[in-house]
Amino acid sequence: MKLITVDHQACKRDGMCAEVCPVGCIGFDAEGFPQDAFTDFCNGCGHCMAVCPSGAIANSRLDAAGFAPAPENLPDAQAVRQLMLSRRSVRAYKDKPVDAGTMAGLLDTARYAPTAVNSQKVFFTACLDPAKTREAARLSVDWLRGSGVYPHLVQAWDAGREVVLRGAPAFVVASSPSDYSWGETDCVIALSYLELAAASAGLGACWAGLLTRAAKLNPALAGFLGLEEGQTLHGGLMLGYPKYRYRMIPPRQAAKVAWL
């Protein structure tokens, strides 16, 4: 079956589809129309169809009905910068649940994060149940208690302070196949997308480092999270509505840059 099909009446022979193809699987015939070349390397990214201004190209690995029009009006650079600079790691949350629709929207945004060669091997586990969130925190503390790491946090837990997920009503973790070389990178990028999307939706988030570390070393927690054999968790976020509003942007060190 052909990979590339071209409407010769609509095609402008501008070469845009081949130029943006990340793996070089589009060539040209004698008349300058796009055609199949090295099709085994196609990763189904959709760039060829997404860039064509006349809709002249089709890719047999992609469903044209699944494409959505790109928005014409995007936030300007200053608005994006202000969102990113004003984002804080939130560790105090209102006693207010995150609804399923909001979480579904965040995950739907995060799935568009880039992955190596469009592999899309990021798997999310999401929890909206505060009781289960608390249980995940308890299992993390169980690992802390036995590991000897951060004994002061175990003491804080025993004193009634939630030190793992900070009383957040929800959390999300991202995992990938253990034998996938780019799993950690892809999961972190996807969670970064989700974190910024959460901030734009009025939610607070914080990276769940203790949960992530414990899930890799505590089989009971890994089982609770539904991680299957051959699947590795690479990161997580606690999520909820911020209890407090930050009114200032704290300073940060100047960027460490080597200009070439």
N, C-alpha and C positions, 0 to 999 in steps of 0.2 A: 504493500500500500504506500502511495506517495505521501511524503511528509508535508510538502509545500504545494498548495494549489493557488494559482494566480488568475485573477480576472484581468485578462489582457486589455479589455476595454477601459477598465478603471485605473490600471497600474500606470504610474507616471515614469516608471523606470528611473527613479531618483536614487535607488540603492540604499535607502534609509534602513530597510529591514535587515540587510546584510551587515551594515555598519554597526548596528546595535546588538547583533547576535553575539552573545558572550563566548560561544564555542565554535563559530565559523561553519555552521551547518547549512548556510545558504550561499549558493553560487549564482551564476548568471548564464543564460543561454546566449546563442550567437546574436540575438536581437536585443540583448540587455535586460531581459525579463528575469526575475528571480526564479531559481529552481533548486532542487535538492542537491546537497553536497555534504558528505560526511554526516549523514542523518543519524547515525548511531550515537552521536554525541549530543543530540538535542536533549535538553533537560526540562523542556516544557515551561520555560519561564514566561513566555507570552510576549516578550518584548517586540518581536517581529510584527505581531498583530496590533499591539498597543500603540506603536509609533506610526503606523501607516495612515496618512491623512485621508486617503481615499477608500480605506477599507478593502483594498484589493487583494490582500493575502489571507490565506487560511492555513492553519496548522492542524493536521489530523490528530495531534495529541491534545488539542485544546478545544473546548466547547465555546463557540462564539457567544452563546447566550449567557455564559458566566462572566463576561466582561462588563464592567460598569464604566460609564463616562467619567473621565477625569474632571475634577471641579475647576471652574474657571477662576474663582476667587479664593485665594489662599491667604492665611494670615501673613502679615508682612514680617520682615526679619525682626523688627523690634518687639512685636507681640510674641513671637516664638522665643526670643531671648528672655523676655520678662517671665514667661512661663517656666523656662528652664532654670533661671536664677532664683525665682521665688519658691521653687520646689524645696521642701524640707523633708528630712527623715522624721516621720511622725511616730512618736512613742506614747502618746496619750490620746485616747479615743472616747468619743461619746458612746453612751449605751444605746446605740441605734444600729439596727441590722443593715447590711448591704443587700439590696433586693436582687433577685435572680436576673432581672432584665438588665440592670446596670452591669453586673458581673459579666453577663453574656456579651454585652457591648464591648467591654474592655478586652475580653478574650478574642472577640472578632477583629479588633484592631491589632492586637498583638500577633495574630497569625500572619499578618502581612509583613512582619519583620523579615529582613533578608536572612537567608540561610545559604550555607556553602553549596554551590552548584544547584541551587533551588531544591535541595534535598527535602526540605520541610519535614525533618525528623524530630521536631520539638513536640513533646507531649505535656499537656497541662493537667494538673490535678487541682481542682478548686474546692474550697469549703466555705459555706455560708452559715454553718451551724456553730454558734458560739460554744456550745458544749463540746463539740468535736475539736474545735480550735483549742480549747482548754486541754483536752486529752492529748492532742499532739504536743502541746507544751509540756505536759506532765511526763510523757514518754521521753522527751528531750532531756528533761531534768534527771530522769532515771539514768540516762547515759552519762550525764555530767557527774552524777553521784558516784558512779562506779569508775569513772575515768580519772578522777582527781583533778580535772581541769576546772578552773574557776570555782573553787570551793565557796567563795563569798556569794556567788549567785545561787548555789544550792541553799545556803543559809537564808538568803533573801526569800527564796521560794518557800522554805519551811516556815518562814515568818509571815507568809500570806501575800507576798508580792509576786506578781506574774512577771518573770524576767525574760521569758523566751519570745512570746508573741505580744507582750505588753497589754494584754486584755483586748486586743483587736478582735472584732467579731468575725473576721474572715481572713483567709489566706489563700495564696496560690503558689504552687511549686511547679518547676519545669524540669523535665527529664528527657533523656534520649537513649537510644541503644548504646550499651556500654562499648561496643566495638566501633562506634562511629567517631572518627577522629575529631570532628568539629563540633561535637555535642556541647561542650562547655561554652564555647564561643556563641553558638547559635542560641542557646538557652538564655545566656546573659543579655544578648541583644533583644530577644523577645520580651524578657522581663523589663528591660529598660523602656521599650515601647509601652508596655502595660503601665509602668509607673508614671510616665508622662501623661498617658491617656487618663489615668486615675486622677492626677492633679487637675487636669482640665475639666473633669467631671465633679470636682469639689471633694474628692476623696483624698485621704492621706495614706501614705505607704511608707514602709521601711523594709530594707533588706533583712531577711530572716536568716542571719548567719549561723546562729546556734542550731536552729532547726535543720538547716542544710547539712551542717557538719554531723549532727547526731544521726540524721537519716542514713548517712553513708556508713555509720559504724554500729548502729543499733537495729538489729533485724526486726525487733518488735515494732519500732517506729516505721521502718520501711514497709512492713506488712500492713500497718495501719493506713499508710498513705497509698496502698495499692500498688507499690512498685513490684513489678514482676522480675524474675530472674533474667539477667542480661539487660537490665534497665538501670541507668544511673541518674540520680537527682543532682542537678548542677546549680540550683538556686531557688530562692523563694522570696515572696513578699507578704508581709502582714498588711491588711487593708481595713480601713474603716473611716468614719467621719471624724476629722480632727476635733479634739476637745477644746483646743486653743487656737487662736489665730496668730500667726507670726507677722509682726508689723515691720520688721526690718530684714534686710538681706545681709547676713554676716560677711565680713571680708574673707577672701581666700588668697593664697599665695599667687604671685604672678605666674603665668604659664611658663613652664620650663621648656624652652624651644631651642633647637639647634638649626639655624637657617643654612641651607646648602646653596 
